[in-house]
Amino acid sequence: MQNLGVEQQCLWCHQVISGPRDRPPTNAPLTHGLCVDCVGYLEGNPIKLGQVLESFATATVVVNSRGTVVGANGASLVMLGKAMSEIAGELAGNVIECSNARRPGGCGRTVHCDGCGIRRAFTETLRTGVPSVAIKARTYRPSADGTLAIREWVLTTERLDQLVLLRIEPAV
């Protein structure tokens, strides 16, 4: 690995949380980081968490260890066409309208969920702490005329203690 000499600073309290670290160039961090104390505080304070997320230019959703959305920035709400009140407490598959989330059992509990790129990226990052970068995912949702609209996404994840930041970008 290449030493990039990046010192990580907590976005909320501004204390240095790590010294220079090794990180492959393709795994650029989503954030400057959050210390463990601030992650715990922000998870319980969605308004404050939203303020931190607004510093991100790209659509970013925060998911807890149960796969439930606990925060999102304005860019993600615009891209998803939803209000925070519609997605807070919902499973990520429900938020992005995965077609399998509408099957019996729901999000995370169908035979299709094991192969889900979104689920795999999230669970692997939560388990290992290693970011997932540029993971391709696809969702299918009914459009106004009754046909299925395919939405393709590029996802990047980063673990912050027991939370995962999920950057969602439309595939080009």
Secondary structure, DSSP 8 states (H G I E B T S, - for coil): --EEEEEEE-TTT--EEEEEEE--TTS--SSS---HHHHHHHHT-HHHHHHHHTT-SS-EEEE-TTSBEEEE-HHHHHHHT--HHHHTTSBHHHHTT-GGGGSTT-TT-STTGGG-HHHHHHHHHHHH---EEEEEEEEEEE-TTSSEEEEEEEEEEEEETTEEEEEEEE--
